[in-house]
Amino acid sequence: MDLALKSCHALVLNADYRPLSYFPLSLWPWQETVKAVCLDRVDIVSEYDREVRSPGFAMRLPSVVALKKYVPPAKRPAFTRFNVFLRDSFECQYCGSEEELTFDHLIPRARGGRTTWDNVVTACAPCNLAKGQRLEHQCGMHPRTRPFMPTVVDLQHNGRAFPPNYLHGSWHDFLYWDTELEP
């Protein structure tokens, strides 16, 4: 496959012209985007200079599309390891490290602790190992921020601090990162 085509992702906006998600950024590969256009599920907002062709069809590749039907955002984010890291800004809640991230149960599972938003924090492997199965007051390790169940808005806000490595210039009007965009 043409390497240039492989990089022609389309930013997917909801019907209100906001990205479906910021982190991960709502992107579709060009094939999915063309399919959605042909099925009349999206409006094309912006296009690349690239074109795809078949014997009876030619189309400029969309760089930004908007869904025709509004998809309500989830009211509560899913509890996932990734979302815990995102809530905690990808930093160990004990020492601030961004390396070797795991998650730690404030009340260890061995002591009946549950895997819930309010009992789990991001921890680097060395801090997690140092804390072990002890309670925070027993080892003197207290999280910088108390764990909580974030809203979808909280996660989207935190996600804006971690833009993808590549942002096409046509996406600029729909994204809210303070970073250079590619032309």
Secondary structure, DSSP 8 states (H G I E B T S, - for coil): --HHHHT--EEEE-TTSSBS-BTTB-EE-HHHHHHHHHTT-EEEEEEEEEEEEETTEEEEEEEEEEESS-----SS----HHHHHHHTTTS-TTT---SSEEEEESS-GGGT---STTTEEEEEHHHHHHHTT--HHHHT---SS------HHHHHHHHTTS--S--BGGGGGG----S--B-
